[in-house]
Amino acid sequence: MKRFLLISVLCMASTFCQNGDSQWNTQALQRLMHEWDVKLEKMELHLQASMRRNEIDMWIIMSREFNVDPMLQMFGDYGISGWYGHRNAYIFFDTGNKLERTLIGTHQSGRMKDFFPTIISYGQEGLKPHLQKFINKRNPKKIAINRSRTVSMADGITVEMLKFLEDAIGEKYASRLTSAQPVIFDYINHRTPAELAIEKEASHRTWFILKRAFSNEVVTPNKTRLMDIYGFILQEWQDQNLEFNFSPGITIYRRGVKGGIDDTENPLVIPGDLLHVDFGVRLMGLVTDQQHVAYVLHPDETEPPDGLQKLFQQSVIVGDLFAEELKAGNIGYEIKKTIESRAQKMGIQSSIYGHTQGNWVHGAGARVVFDWPDRYGDFAREPVRPTEFWSIEYSVQGKVPEWDNQMVRIPREEDAVIEEDGSKATFIMGPQKKLWLIESKK
């Protein structure tokens, strides 16, 4: 935290920081340096333990310029990892006492010494002899590499980099290679208090951007178009110096129209519309993913039709069921079946499709989805873990009498965290308990 505190003091002491553009740069720099500190603390607290739980004594991440391994964002990333080099090896080795952290490569920033205290550069001789010497001296029993059939963030090694590694370390050690996927799942989802603080701030900011977007501050029925709301959300994302996660998806559900109306034709928002938005931000390396719903009142209305209100309250019930079933040890696809069955017994038609989140919007952990091996692979069969960050994502649907018994779908999504004791999930912000309302002038 020393760097973060130092930059804060320097900013307060400098009149240069009073300038608007400079203030943006200062805030971005503060956040970036804090992100490095949080990632370094996580590495020092949890990485060795994660490797031991999965019986891995060495983990090698192979990477290079323009084809960067996804996991490197956990160990520095932007502004700290240089150009990633021609061929670089980032190596963790459990000596039995401490976790040895070594980088063998080129084009590395000196700031990487925080994450990898030992940095070995090479020249014309190349990486191979250094790898051979390093591995032979340590004689690892089990070497994890980032190779996975279905988990993309655990599949960073390319075909040619794998061939290079196997040639460099020889047949003896190549036979000891195994997937780092279990370590990655374990390590990422042991969240620290510092990570939770960032996730809470990001979730809070996302919630209020969307709350304002679905209000009369932004929407004037019969005048505002969907892309106007889209533009407001993007402008707020930029004004708050947040990082890109994914663009907002905004949909209108309208009486007499089957399905949703998206922004393809940039429709007007009119009284009686049900508005839906899906959006999330990235803050200091951690992401959010929320979906909220608002109703546009007719001039003579003070509340939505009873049918819509009842359907939305069913969505609140399903969200609570979801949070109850997200217990440590429960398996992704089995949770989906359980929630949908419980909802069905209450007369609620639901569809469940939640996922871990955090460093990626669809995170490295369990997913509450169908057990479809080709699409979801190992995600659907993963257990829930304590302290994971989650997207409680689902929808309910039913007929609305006031809309001529039209079938209406209400999508929902809220940020959540699994309690440290693994007993349940807790909503980080919200959840939305009532339809947000947008008034129309008489």
C-alpha positions as CSV (number, residue, x, y, z in Angstrom):
1,M,0.0,0.0,0.0
2,K,3.0,2.3,0.3
3,R,2.9,3.4,-3.4
4,F,-0.8,4.1,-3.2
5,L,-0.4,6.3,-0.1
6,L,2.6,8.1,-1.6
7,I,0.8,9.1,-4.8
8,S,-2.2,10.3,-2.7
9,V,0.0,12.6,-0.6
10,L,1.8,13.9,-3.7
11,C,-1.5,14.6,-5.4
12,M,-2.9,16.6,-2.4
13,A,0.4,18.5,-2.2
14,S,0.3,19.5,-5.9
15,T,-1.6,22.3,-7.4
16,F,-1.2,20.5,-10.7
17,C,-3.7,18.0,-9.6
18,Q,-6.4,20.7,-9.5
19,N,-6.6,20.7,-13.3
20,G,-9.5,18.6,-14.6
21,D,-7.5,16.5,-17.1
22,S,-4.7,16.0,-14.6
23,Q,-7.2,14.9,-12.0
24,W,-8.4,12.2,-14.3
25,N,-4.9,11.0,-14.8
26,T,-4.1,11.1,-11.1
27,Q,-7.2,9.1,-10.2
28,A,-6.4,6.5,-12.9
29,L,-2.9,6.2,-11.6
30,Q,-4.0,5.9,-8.0
31,R,-6.4,3.1,-9.0
32,L,-3.8,1.3,-11.1
33,M,-1.2,1.3,-8.3
34,H,-3.8,0.2,-5.8
35,E,-4.7,-2.7,-8.1
36,W,-1.1,-3.8,-8.2
37,D,-0.9,-3.7,-4.4
38,V,-4.1,-5.8,-4.1
39,K,-2.9,-8.4,-6.6
40,L,0.5,-8.6,-4.9
41,E,-1.2,-9.1,-1.5
42,K,-3.4,-11.8,-2.9
43,M,-0.4,-13.6,-4.3
44,E,1.5,-13.5,-1.0
45,L,-1.5,-14.6,1.0
46,H,-3.0,-17.4,-1.2
47,L,-0.9,-18.7,-4.1
48,Q,1.3,-21.1,-2.2
49,A,-1.6,-22.5,-0.3
50,S,-3.6,-23.0,-3.5
51,M,-0.8,-24.9,-5.1
52,R,-0.4,-27.1,-2.1
53,R,-4.1,-27.9,-1.9
54,N,-3.9,-29.1,-5.5
55,E,-0.5,-30.9,-5.1
56,I,1.4,-28.7,-7.5
57,D,5.0,-27.8,-6.6
58,M,5.7,-25.8,-9.8
59,W,3.5,-23.7,-12.1
60,I,4.9,-22.3,-15.4
61,I,3.1,-19.6,-17.3
62,M,4.5,-19.3,-20.9
63,S,3.7,-16.1,-22.7
64,R,4.9,-13.6,-25.3
65,E,4.2,-10.3,-27.0
66,F,0.8,-10.1,-28.7
67,N,-0.3,-13.4,-27.4
68,V,-0.4,-12.8,-23.7
69,D,-1.6,-15.5,-21.3
70,P,-4.9,-14.5,-19.6
71,M,-3.6,-15.4,-16.1
72,L,-0.8,-12.8,-16.3
73,Q,-3.4,-10.1,-15.4
74,M,-3.4,-11.7,-11.9
75,F,0.3,-11.0,-11.5
76,G,0.7,-7.4,-12.5
77,D,-0.8,-6.7,-15.9
78,Y,-1.2,-3.2,-17.3
79,G,1.7,-0.9,-17.0
80,I,3.8,-3.4,-15.0
81,S,4.5,-6.4,-17.2
82,G,6.5,-4.6,-20.0
83,W,6.0,-5.9,-23.5
84,Y,5.8,-9.5,-22.2
85,G,8.9,-10.4,-24.2
86,H,9.7,-12.7,-27.1
87,R,9.3,-15.9,-25.0
88,N,8.9,-15.5,-21.3
89,A,8.5,-18.0,-18.5
90,Y,6.8,-16.9,-15.3
91,I,7.5,-19.6,-12.7
92,F,6.2,-20.4,-9.2
93,F,8.0,-23.1,-7.3
94,D,7.2,-24.3,-3.8
95,T,10.5,-25.0,-2.1
96,G,8.8,-26.6,0.9
97,N,9.4,-23.4,2.8
98,K,8.7,-20.4,0.7
99,L,7.2,-19.8,-2.7
100,E,10.0,-19.0,-5.2
101,R,8.8,-16.5,-7.9
102,T,11.0,-16.3,-11.0
103,L,10.7,-14.6,-14.3
104,I,12.9,-15.7,-17.2
105,G,12.4,-13.4,-20.2
106,T,13.0,-10.2,-22.1
107,H,11.5,-6.7,-22.2
108,Q,10.4,-6.6,-18.6
109,S,9.6,-3.6,-16.4
110,G,11.6,-3.4,-13.2
111,R,8.2,-3.1,-11.4
112,M,7.8,-6.8,-12.0
113,K,10.3,-7.4,-9.2
114,D,7.5,-7.0,-6.7
115,F,5.7,-10.0,-8.2
116,F,8.8,-11.9,-9.3
117,P,11.8,-11.0,-7.1
118,T,14.2,-13.0,-9.4
119,I,14.3,-11.8,-13.0
120,I,16.6,-13.6,-15.3
121,S,17.2,-12.0,-18.7
122,Y,18.5,-13.8,-21.8
123,G,20.0,-12.8,-25.1
124,Q,21.1,-14.6,-28.2
125,E,21.3,-17.9,-26.4
126,G,17.5,-17.9,-25.9
127,L,15.2,-19.0,-23.2
128,K,15.8,-22.8,-23.6
129,P,19.1,-23.2,-21.7
130,H,17.8,-21.1,-18.8
131,L,14.6,-23.2,-18.5
132,Q,16.6,-26.4,-18.6
133,K,19.0,-25.3,-15.9
134,F,16.1,-23.9,-13.7
135,I,14.0,-27.1,-13.9
136,N,16.8,-29.6,-13.5
137,K,18.1,-27.9,-10.4
138,R,14.6,-28.0,-8.7
139,N,13.4,-31.4,-10.0
140,P,9.6,-30.6,-9.7
141,K,7.3,-33.6,-9.2
142,K,4.2,-32.0,-10.8
143,I,4.4,-29.0,-13.2
144,A,1.2,-27.1,-13.9
145,I,0.7,-25.3,-17.2
146,N,-2.2,-23.3,-18.5
147,R,-3.8,-26.0,-20.7
148,S,-7.6,-26.7,-20.6
149,R,-10.2,-28.0,-23.0
150,T,-13.1,-25.9,-21.8
151,V,-11.8,-23.1,-19.4
152,S,-10.4,-20.3,-21.6
153,M,-8.6,-18.5,-18.8
154,A,-6.7,-21.7,-18.0
155,D,-5.8,-22.3,-21.6
156,G,-3.2,-19.6,-22.4
157,I,-0.4,-21.8,-23.7
158,T,-0.3,-22.0,-27.5
159,V,0.6,-25.2,-29.5
160,E,4.0,-23.8,-30.4
161,M,4.8,-22.5,-26.9
162,L,3.9,-26.0,-25.5
163,K,6.2,-27.6,-28.0
164,F,9.0,-25.2,-27.1
165,L,8.5,-25.9,-23.4
166,E,8.5,-29.7,-23.8
167,D,11.6,-29.5,-25.9
168,A,13.3,-27.2,-23.4
169,I,12.6,-29.3,-20.3
170,G,13.0,-32.7,-21.9
171,E,10.9,-35.9,-21.8
172,K,11.4,-36.5,-18.1
173,Y,9.8,-33.3,-17.0
174,A,7.4,-33.1,-19.9
175,S,5.8,-36.3,-18.6
176,R,5.1,-34.4,-15.3
177,L,3.0,-31.6,-17.0
178,T,-0.6,-31.2,-15.8
179,S,-3.3,-28.6,-16.2
180,A,-3.2,-25.6,-13.9
181,Q,-7.0,-25.3,-14.1
182,P,-7.7,-26.6,-10.5
183,V,-5.0,-24.1,-9.1
184,I,-6.6,-21.3,-11.1
185,F,-10.1,-22.0,-9.9
186,D,-8.8,-22.3,-6.3
187,Y,-6.5,-19.2,-6.3
188,I,-8.8,-16.8,-8.1
189,N,-11.8,-17.5,-5.8
190,H,-10.0,-17.1,-2.5
191,R,-10.9,-13.4,-2.4
192,T,-9.2,-11.0,-0.1
193,P,-10.9,-8.1,1.9
194,A,-9.2,-5.7,-0.4
195,E,-10.7,-7.3,-3.4
196,L,-14.2,-7.3,-1.8
197,A,-13.8,-3.6,-1.1
198,I,-13.1,-2.9,-4.8
199,E,-16.0,-5.2,-5.9
200,K,-18.4,-3.4,-3.6
201,E,-17.4,0.0,-4.9
202,A,-17.7,-1.2,-8.5
203,S,-21.2,-2.7,-7.8
204,H,-22.4,0.5,-6.1
205,R,-21.3,2.6,-9.0
206,T,-22.9,0.3,-11.6
207,W,-26.2,0.2,-9.7
208,F,-26.5,4.0,-9.5
209,I,-25.5,4.6,-13.1
210,L,-28.3,2.3,-14.2
211,K,-30.8,3.7,-11.6
212,R,-30.2,7.2,-13.1
213,A,-30.4,5.8,-16.7
214,F,-33.8,4.4,-15.9
215,S,-35.3,7.6,-14.4
216,N,-36.7,10.9,-15.6
217,E,-33.2,12.4,-15.4
218,V,-32.5,10.6,-18.7
219,V,-35.8,9.4,-20.0
220,T,-38.6,11.6,-21.3
221,P,-41.3,9.3,-22.7
222,N,-42.1,9.9,-26.4
223,K,-38.9,11.9,-26.8
224,T,-36.0,9.6,-25.6
225,R,-34.7,6.8,-27.8
226,L,-32.9,3.7,-26.6
227,M,-29.5,5.0,-27.9
228,D,-30.0,8.1,-25.7
229,I,-30.0,5.9,-22.7
230,Y,-27.1,3.9,-24.1
231,G,-25.1,7.2,-24.6
232,F,-25.8,8.3,-21.0
233,I,-24.5,5.0,-19.6
234,L,-21.3,5.2,-21.7
235,Q,-20.8,8.8,-20.7
236,E,-21.1,8.0,-17.0
237,W,-18.8,5.1,-17.4
238,Q,-16.2,7.5,-18.9
239,D,-16.9,10.4,-16.5
240,Q,-16.3,8.1,-13.5
241,N,-13.0,6.9,-15.0
242,L,-14.2,3.3,-15.0
243,E,-12.6,0.7,-17.2
244,F,-14.4,-1.1,-20.0
245,N,-16.1,-4.4,-19.2
246,F,-18.9,-4.7,-21.8
247,S,-21.3,-2.3,-23.5
248,P,-24.9,-1.8,-22.2
249,G,-27.6,-4.0,-23.8
250,I,-31.0,-2.2,-23.5
251,T,-34.3,-3.8,-24.5
252,I,-37.9,-2.8,-24.5
253,Y,-40.7,-5.2,-23.7
254,R,-43.9,-3.8,-25.1
255,R,-47.6,-4.7,-25.0
256,G,-48.5,-6.3,-28.4
257,V,-44.9,-7.0,-29.4
258,K,-43.6,-10.5,-29.2
259,G,-40.2,-10.7,-27.5
260,G,-38.0,-7.7,-26.9
261,I,-37.2,-4.7,-29.0
262,D,-33.5,-3.9,-29.1
263,D,-31.6,-0.8,-30.2
264,T,-31.2,-1.9,-33.9
265,E,-33.8,0.6,-35.0
266,N,-33.3,3.0,-32.1
267,P,-37.0,3.0,-31.0
268,L,-38.6,5.7,-29.0
269,V,-39.5,4.9,-25.3
270,I,-43.2,5.3,-24.9
271,P,-45.6,5.0,-21.9
272,G,-46.4,1.4,-20.9
273,D,-42.9,0.1,-21.9
274,L,-40.9,-2.2,-19.7
275,L,-37.2,-1.3,-20.0
276,H,-34.4,-3.8,-19.3
277,V,-30.6,-3.1,-19.2
278,D,-27.6,-5.4,-18.9
279,F,-24.4,-3.7,-18.0
280,G,-21.2,-3.9,-16.0
281,V,-18.0,-2.0,-15.4
282,R,-14.4,-2.9,-14.5
283,L,-12.7,-1.2,-11.6
284,M,-9.1,-2.0,-10.6
285,G,-9.2,-5.3,-12.4
286,L,-12.6,-6.5,-11.0
287,V,-15.9,-6.5,-12.9
288,T,-19.7,-6.2,-12.2
289,D,-22.6,-7.6,-14.1
290,Q,-26.1,-6.3,-13.4
291,Q,-29.5,-6.4,-15.1
292,H,-32.3,-4.0,-14.0
293,V,-35.9,-3.3,-15.1
294,A,-38.1,-0.2,-15.1
295,Y,-41.6,0.6,-16.1
296,V,-42.7,3.7,-18.0
297,L,-45.9,4.9,-16.4
298,H,-48.8,6.1,-18.6
299,P,-49.8,9.7,-17.7
300,D,-52.8,8.5,-15.7
301,E,-50.9,5.8,-13.9
302,T,-49.1,5.9,-10.5
303,E,-48.0,2.3,-10.5
304,P,-47.4,-0.5,-13.0
305,P,-50.2,-3.0,-13.9
306,D,-50.8,-5.6,-11.2
307,G,-49.7,-8.4,-13.6
308,L,-46.3,-6.8,-14.1
309,Q,-45.9,-6.2,-10.4
310,K,-46.8,-9.7,-9.6
311,L,-44.3,-11.1,-12.1
312,F,-41.6,-8.8,-10.8
313,Q,-42.2,-10.0,-7.3
314,Q,-41.9,-13.5,-8.5
315,S,-38.4,-12.5,-9.8
316,V,-37.5,-11.2,-6.3
317,I,-38.5,-14.6,-4.8
318,V,-36.4,-16.5,-7.3
319,G,-33.4,-14.2,-6.6
320,D,-33.7,-15.1,-2.9
321,L,-34.0,-18.8,-3.6
322,F,-30.8,-18.5,-5.8
323,A,-28.9,-16.8,-3.0
324,E,-30.0,-19.6,-0.6
325,E,-28.8,-22.4,-2.9
326,L,-25.4,-20.8,-3.6
327,K,-23.7,-22.8,-0.8
328,A,-20.1,-24.0,-0.8
329,G,-19.8,-27.5,-2.2
330,N,-23.0,-27.4,-4.2
331,I,-22.4,-28.2,-7.9
332,G,-23.3,-25.7,-10.7
333,Y,-25.8,-27.6,-12.8
334,E,-27.4,-29.2,-9.8
335,I,-28.1,-25.8,-8.3
336,K,-29.9,-24.8,-11.5
337,K,-32.2,-27.9,-11.2
338,T,-32.9,-27.2,-7.5
339,I,-33.8,-23.6,-7.9
340,E,-36.1,-24.1,-10.9
341,S,-37.8,-27.0,-9.1
342,R,-38.4,-24.9,-6.0
343,A,-39.7,-22.1,-8.1
344,Q,-42.0,-24.4,-10.0
345,K,-43.6,-25.7,-6.8
346,M,-44.4,-22.1,-6.0
347,G,-46.1,-21.6,-9.4
348,I,-43.2,-19.6,-10.8
349,Q,-41.7,-20.3,-14.2
350,S,-38.0,-19.5,-14.1
351,S,-34.8,-20.0,-16.0
352,I,-31.5,-20.0,-14.1
353,Y,-28.1,-19.3,-15.6
354,G,-25.7,-17.6,-13.0
355,H,-21.9,-17.6,-13.0
356,T,-18.9,-16.6,-11.0
357,Q,-17.5,-13.2,-11.8
358,G,-14.6,-11.0,-10.7
359,N,-11.6,-10.8,-12.9
360,W,-13.7,-11.8,-15.9
361,V,-17.4,-11.2,-16.4
362,H,-17.9,-14.9,-16.8
363,G,-15.4,-16.0,-14.1
364,A,-13.1,-18.9,-13.4
365,G,-15.5,-21.0,-11.3
366,A,-18.9,-22.7,-11.2
367,R,-21.7,-21.8,-13.5
368,V,-25.4,-22.5,-12.7
369,V,-26.2,-23.7,-16.2
370,F,-27.2,-26.8,-18.1
371,D,-24.7,-29.7,-17.9
372,W,-23.7,-29.3,-21.6
373,P,-20.1,-30.5,-21.9
374,D,-19.4,-29.0,-25.3
375,R,-20.6,-25.5,-24.3
376,Y,-20.0,-25.2,-20.6
377,G,-17.5,-28.0,-20.0
378,D,-16.0,-28.1,-16.5
379,F,-17.8,-24.9,-15.4
380,A,-21.1,-26.6,-14.9
381,R,-19.6,-29.3,-12.8
382,E,-17.6,-27.0,-10.5
383,P,-18.6,-26.6,-6.9
384,V,-19.4,-23.2,-5.3
385,R,-16.5,-21.9,-3.1
386,P,-16.5,-19.6,-0.1
387,T,-15.7,-15.9,-0.9
388,E,-16.4,-16.2,-4.6
389,F,-17.9,-13.2,-6.5
390,W,-21.1,-14.2,-8.3
391,S,-23.6,-12.9,-10.9
392,I,-27.0,-14.1,-9.7
393,E,-28.5,-14.2,-13.2
394,Y,-31.9,-15.6,-14.1
395,S,-35.3,-14.8,-15.5
396,V,-39.0,-15.4,-14.8
397,Q,-41.8,-15.4,-17.3
398,G,-45.6,-15.4,-17.1
399,K,-48.8,-14.1,-18.7
400,V,-49.8,-10.5,-17.9
401,P,-53.6,-10.1,-17.8
402,E,-53.4,-6.3,-18.5
403,W,-51.4,-7.1,-21.6
404,D,-54.0,-9.4,-23.1
405,N,-52.3,-12.4,-21.4
406,Q,-49.2,-11.7,-23.3
407,M,-46.2,-13.9,-22.2
408,V,-43.7,-11.5,-20.6
409,R,-40.1,-12.3,-19.6
410,I,-38.3,-10.4,-16.9
411,P,-34.5,-10.9,-16.8
412,R,-32.6,-10.2,-13.6
413,E,-29.0,-10.1,-12.5
414,E,-27.3,-9.0,-9.3
415,D,-23.8,-8.9,-7.9
416,A,-23.2,-11.2,-4.9
417,V,-20.5,-12.8,-2.8
418,I,-20.4,-16.2,-1.1
419,E,-20.2,-15.9,2.7
420,E,-16.8,-16.8,4.2
421,D,-18.4,-19.8,5.9
422,G,-19.9,-20.9,2.6
423,S,-23.5,-20.9,3.9
424,K,-25.1,-18.7,1.3
425,A,-24.6,-15.8,-1.1
426,T,-25.1,-12.2,0.0
427,F,-26.1,-9.5,-2.5
428,I,-23.4,-6.9,-2.7
429,M,-25.7,-4.1,-3.8
430,G,-29.5,-4.3,-3.8
431,P,-31.2,-6.5,-4.9
432,Q,-33.8,-4.5,-6.8
433,K,-37.0,-5.2,-4.9
434,K,-39.5,-3.2,-7.0
435,L,-39.8,-2.0,-10.6
436,W,-38.1,1.3,-11.0
437,L,-40.6,3.9,-12.3
438,I,-40.4,6.5,-15.0
439,E,-43.2,9.1,-15.1
440,S,-44.9,10.5,-18.2
441,K,-46.3,14.0,-18.3
442,K,-50.0,14.5,-18.6
